[in-house]
Amino acid sequence: MGTPDFAVPSLKKLFEAGFEIPLVITQPDRPAGRGKRIKPPPVKVLAEKLNIPVYQPERVKGNEELLNKLKEISPDLIVVAAYGKILPNEILDLPKFGCINVHASLLPEYRGASPIQSALLDGKEKTGVTIMLISPELDAGDIISQKEVLIDRKDNAQTLHDKLANLGAELLVETIPSYVSGKLKPIPQESSKATYCKPITKEMGKIDWTLPAEKIFNMIRAFTPWPSAYTTFRGKRIKLLEAEPIEGNGNPGEVIKADKELVISTGEGALKIKKLRPEGKKEISGEEFIRGYRIKVGEKFF
């Protein structure tokens, strides 16, 4: 059971490792992109390439058809990776070895919908993946296995997502045989250490230039590629895609350097802007922005 790109490596690795996958359950096709064309979820695309039957229920709770399909298969194990819906008890109780989930954090840290962005927002130096038993409470199930990964200063939400999706897939394939044979015993989480993260919204990307440079830098990483960290310049919205915190003084949001480098002052330190996207335009470098827009020292971003 999985839906977006994050779940694709898990399905691929399970298939390549020779696990029997009689059914893939994913969310319905949805409108996507500017043209709002109906698109299948990435997991469906891969499943069809692998000739695995796909089922796309609109709802999971109280769905007799879904329950009957699962009872027919009588699965030993249900693997979940970013499926996007909460599973009811009648599904959780069905497989012999339960339902296990690939979660993109070192639980109990970052339970919830945005563990990848939250690790970047908090400036963490490492994160990881957890294979866990699914319980009725959100991301609170027993831990079967975990693996750490270092977060590079150059990582953004996309690059870290890809690292964790691949790491999770590898750990899943390593974990299942040891778990079902009884060698790996699930360990309860320390709930007192649990932290939670909310879904990401577009509004969260608005830059407050009174914040320290390091915090804005982390925002840019966390919100690239979506929803993007953004600011306003000469009345137009600008998306900031890559930056570097450096030393510098000035009023928050003020351009303090505009020769070959675009440097903006913050509440503490300054940010060198490496890549940005002006409203309605393509991505450009800070230097191209200076030349094309004839940026002057003293101008302000809001």
Disulfide bonds with the S-S distance in Angstrom:
none
